[in-house]
Amino acid sequence: MVRARQHEMTRTPVDELSAFEVATRDLVGVALRSVDQLEISLPQFRLLLVLQERGTSTSTECAQALGVVGSTVTRLADRLDASGHLARGSEPTNRSIVTLKLTDRGRKLVRQVSTRRRRELSKVLDRLDPAERAACASVLRRFHDLLADDDADDLNRPIPL
């Protein structure tokens, strides 16, 4: 109840909300262009990102991180294993648990995409006044922290893209 009242007192003006919606579309566009023309699909790349961030993980952990069912991860892993981007393994104590890890080829691909994203972002950010850029970065870090802290709403959970 207190949280609901706090939200009412600090309602976001429509123009500010609109600015964040536009920024969201812009940033998603950057993310999508960075994986354009890859030999793998966006869902496959998302799995590689999870493994880059978490290291060797079980299929179940990857499914939870991506917000998908286990069979989806199995299909993605099948293709990525065949293309040499990840390697399958199993837990030493329980061979029925499938583990996934990035290969050198998978790590290289994640690096290439990150480089493309940074290059595209830098083209715009380099044109901003340094003080504006620093203020924007500060607000975005705070925004991220607030999303990460809000466990009550699964919609706010960061999903790798």
C-alpha positions in Angstrom: 0.0 0.0 0.0 2.8 2.4 0.9 4.6 1.6 -2.4 1.4 2.2 -4.3 1.0 5.7 -2.7 4.7 6.5 -3.4 4.2 5.6 -7.0 1.1 7.9 -7.2 3.0 10.8 -5.8 5.9 10.5 -8.3 4.0 9.6 -11.5 6.2 9.9 -14.5 5.2 12.7 -16.9 4.1 11.4 -20.3 6.9 13.1 -22.1 9.5 11.5 -19.9 7.9 8.1 -20.3 7.8 8.6 -24.0 11.6 9.5 -24.0 12.4 6.2 -22.3 10.1 4.2 -24.7 12.0 5.8 -27.6 15.4 5.0 -26.0 14.3 1.4 -25.4 13.4 1.0 -29.1 16.7 2.7 -30.1 18.8 0.4 -27.9 17.0 -2.7 -29.0 17.7 -1.6 -32.5 21.4 -1.3 -31.8 21.3 -4.8 -30.2 19.5 -6.3 -33.2 21.8 -4.7 -35.7 24.8 -6.0 -33.9 23.7 -9.6 -34.5 22.5 -8.9 -38.0 24.3 -11.1 -40.6 25.5 -13.6 -38.1 25.6 -17.3 -38.9 23.4 -17.9 -35.9 19.9 -16.7 -34.8 19.1 -14.1 -32.2 17.8 -16.8 -29.7 21.0 -18.8 -30.2 23.1 -15.7 -29.6 21.1 -15.0 -26.4 22.1 -18.5 -25.1 25.8 -17.7 -25.9 25.4 -14.5 -23.9 24.1 -16.4 -20.9 27.1 -18.7 -21.0 29.5 -15.7 -21.5 28.0 -14.1 -18.4 27.6 -17.2 -16.2 30.3 -19.6 -17.4 29.5 -23.3 -17.7 25.9 -23.8 -16.8 23.3 -26.5 -16.8 20.5 -26.5 -19.4 18.0 -25.8 -16.7 20.0 -22.7 -15.5 20.2 -21.4 -19.0 16.4 -21.9 -19.6 15.7 -20.0 -16.4 18.0 -17.2 -17.4 16.4 -16.9 -20.8 12.8 -17.3 -19.5 12.2 -20.3 -21.8 11.4 -24.0 -21.3 14.2 -26.6 -21.2 13.3 -28.1 -24.6 13.9 -24.7 -26.2 17.5 -24.6 -24.8 18.0 -28.2 -25.9 17.1 -27.2 -29.5 19.3 -24.1 -29.4 22.2 -26.1 -27.9 21.9 -28.8 -30.6 22.5 -26.2 -33.3 25.2 -24.4 -31.4 27.0 -27.6 -30.6 26.9 -28.6 -34.3 28.2 -25.3 -35.3 31.1 -25.4 -32.8 29.9 -22.4 -30.7 29.3 -24.4 -27.5 30.2 -27.7 -26.0 27.9 -30.1 -24.1 29.1 -31.9 -21.0 27.6 -33.5 -18.0 27.9 -33.2 -14.2 30.5 -35.6 -12.9 28.1 -36.6 -10.0 25.0 -36.9 -12.1 25.5 -37.7 -15.8 21.8 -36.9 -16.6 22.4 -33.2 -15.9 23.6 -31.6 -19.2 26.1 -28.8 -18.9 26.8 -26.2 -21.6 29.9 -24.1 -22.1 31.2 -21.7 -24.7 33.9 -22.8 -27.1 36.6 -20.4 -28.4 34.5 -19.9 -31.5 31.5 -19.0 -29.3 33.6 -16.5 -27.2 34.9 -15.0 -30.4 31.4 -14.4 -31.8 30.2 -12.8 -28.5 33.3 -10.5 -28.7 32.6 -9.6 -32.3 29.0 -8.6 -31.5 30.0 -6.6 -28.4 32.6 -4.8 -30.6 29.9 -4.0 -33.2 27.5 -2.7 -30.4 30.2 -0.5 -28.8 31.2 0.9 -32.2 27.6 1.9 -33.1 27.0 3.3 -29.6 30.3 5.3 -29.7 29.3 7.0 -33.0 26.4 8.7 -31.2 27.9 9.0 -27.7 31.1 10.7 -29.0 28.8 13.5 -30.3 27.4 14.2 -26.8 29.0 16.8 -24.5 31.1 14.8 -22.0 29.0 16.1 -19.1 25.7 15.0 -20.8 27.2 11.6 -21.5 28.4 11.1 -17.9 24.9 12.2 -16.6 23.2 9.9 -19.0 25.4 7.0 -18.0 24.8 7.7 -14.3 21.0 7.6 -14.8 21.2 4.4 -16.9 23.2 2.7 -14.2 20.6 3.7 -11.6 17.8 2.6 -13.9 19.5 -0.8 -14.2 19.9 -1.1 -10.5 16.2 -0.3 -9.9 15.2 -2.9 -12.5 17.5 -5.5 -11.0 16.3 -4.8 -7.4 12.6 -5.1 -8.3 12.2 -8.9 -7.7 8.4 -8.5 -7.4 7.9 -8.0 -11.2 9.4 -10.6 -13.5 8.9 -8.3 -16.5 11.7 -6.1 -15.1 14.2 -9.0 -15.0 17.1 -8.3 -17.4 17.1 -10.7 -20.3 20.3 -11.0 -22.4 19.9 -9.6 -25.9 
